[in-house]
Amino acid sequence: MKQSRVMSMLESVINIAVGFGISLAAQIFFLPLLGVQISLQQNISFALIMTAVSIVRSYLLRRFFEALHIRRPLSPFMQAVVAERYRQIEGEGWSVEHDDEHQTGELAMAGAAYAKCAYVHTLDGPGILTWQERRPDFWPWSADWWKPDGFRRDLVKAAALILAEGEKFDRNRKVIEPAKQWPREAVAR
């Protein structure tokens, strides 16, 4: 996902300041070890020159790699899924610790419910089934948490919930307890 212009500028300024500081500190430390004695003003001048060279080098390399189209941009849908995942964490407060408390597969099951609901939107058109009637039997939580919003939005929610399940799996890959596994009969529904 792309950074905002303000965050890109802030990152660049901090990067330049840190680079300048490292260059200056390295010169003050290493040049005397090599037998080179220069004043603090000369050290600062040389650090400024090297910082300018570094900025130009960084800019030219960035433009070169942009021209090669090496980065793969995220589609608007992928950006919406990532934004939804962050909304779940930051807006709803569903931290990774909270996600880890769910049974294995439960977040994915909720994602599957929203994906199925998106499919139902294509079958019956708006208004034929109520939002509660669209809730699949395998919805893992109380009906209060079932909040379909339309075809695309339901797909975004589905993908974000499945992403949460995948992140949870990666975090807990070696520590999944058998008691947290979904019973086979629940999956077969």
N, C-alpha and C positions, 0 to 999 in steps of 0.2 A: 504494500500500500504506500502511496506517495505521502511525503511529508508536506506540511503547509509551508508556505514561503517564509513565514516568520521563524518556524522551527529550523528550516534549512539555514537561514541566516544566523540564528543563534548557534547552531552546531558549527558553522564555518568560523564564526568569531571565536568560539571557545577552542576549536581545533587550532586556529592560528595562534592564539595566546599561549596555549599549552606547548605548541611546537617552538615558539619563540623562547619560552622559558627553558625548555629542554636543551635547545641549541646553546643558549647563553650559559646554562649550568655546565653543560658538557665542555664547552670551550674553557671556562674558568677552571675546571678540574683537570682536563686532559692536556691542554696546551703546555702548562708548566711541566708536566711529566715528560713532555717531548722536548723540553728545553726552550720553548718559545715563551717569551715574556712580553705581554702586551697590556696596555692600560684597560681599565674598565670601559672607558669611552670607545676604544677600538673594539673591544669584545661586543659591546652593544651594537656598534655599527655593523660588524661582521654578522651578528645574529640577525639583524634587520635585513641584510642582503640575502642571507640564506633563507629567511622566512619568505621574502619576495620570490626567490627562485622556487621554493616549495609550493607557493600558491600557483605560480604559472605552470609548474609541472603537474600539479593536481588538476588544474583546469583543463590542460591539454589532454591528459589521460582520460578524464571524464568525458570530454567531447569525442575523443577517439572511440571509446567503448560505446558511447551513445550511437555513434555513426555505424558501428558494427551490429547494433540491435541485439546485444548479448542478453540484456535483461528482458524478461517476459513480463509484460504489463498484466495486471489483474483486470479481468473483465468487470463491468459494473456489477454483475451478479456476485462474483467472488468478493468484491469490495463490500457489498451489502452483507454477505455472510460474515466476513471478518468484523464489520461494524456491529452486527447483531451479537456476535460472540462477546465483544467488548461491552455492549450495552447490558448483556446478561450479567457480566462480572461487575461493571462499574455502576450501572443504573439499578439493577435488581439486587446486587450484593451477593450473587452466587459465586463465591470464591472457589478456588481450586480445592481448598480444604472441604468445602461444602460438597462439591462434586464427588470428591473421594468417599464421602459417606454413603453415596448411592450404591445400590447393588450393581455388580458388573452387568452391563447391557441395558440398564434402566434408562440412561440418557439416550442411548441409541433407539430404544423402544419408543420413547417420547418423540424422537425425531421421525421415526417411521410412521407414527400416528399423524404427525403434521403432513408428511409426504402423502399419505393415503388421503387425507382431507383435501390436499391440493388436487389430487386425482378426481375426487368426488365433485369438486367444483366444475370440472370439465364435463361431467356426466349430466348433472341435473340443472345446471344454471343457478343463478342466485335466487334465493327465496323459497326453493322447493323444500329443502331440509333446514331445520333450525340449527343454530350453532351447536347445541347440545346433541342433536341427532347425528351430527357429523363426527362426533367423538367415537373412535373405534373402541371395541371392547378391551383391547390390549393397552389402552392409555394407562400408564403406570401410577398416576397420582390422582388426587381428588378432582372432582369435576370443576371445582373453583379455579383450578390452574389451566383448564382447557380454554384457550383463547384464539380460535382461528380468525384470520384477517383477510382472506382472499388468496387466490391461486399463487401469485409470486411471493407474497409475504409468508405464506405457509411453507413454501419451498425454502425460503431463507431461514425460517425458524428450524425447519427440519435439518438443514445442512449445518447450522450452528450447533444444534444439540448433538448431532453425530460427531462434529468436530470436538465438542467437549468430551464426548465418550472416548474418542481417539487420543486426545491429550491425556485423559485420565489413565487410559491403558498404558501409554508410554511412560507416564510417571510411576506407575505401580506395576510395571511389567514383571518384576521378580517377586512381588510381595502379595499377589492376589491370593486371598484365602478362599478355600473351597466353599465356605459358608456364605461368601458374598456372591457366588455364582448364581445365575438364574436357574431355577429348576427347569428341567427339560419340558415339562408339561406346560409351563408358562410360555415358552418359546413356540410350542407347536400350535398355539391358538390361532 
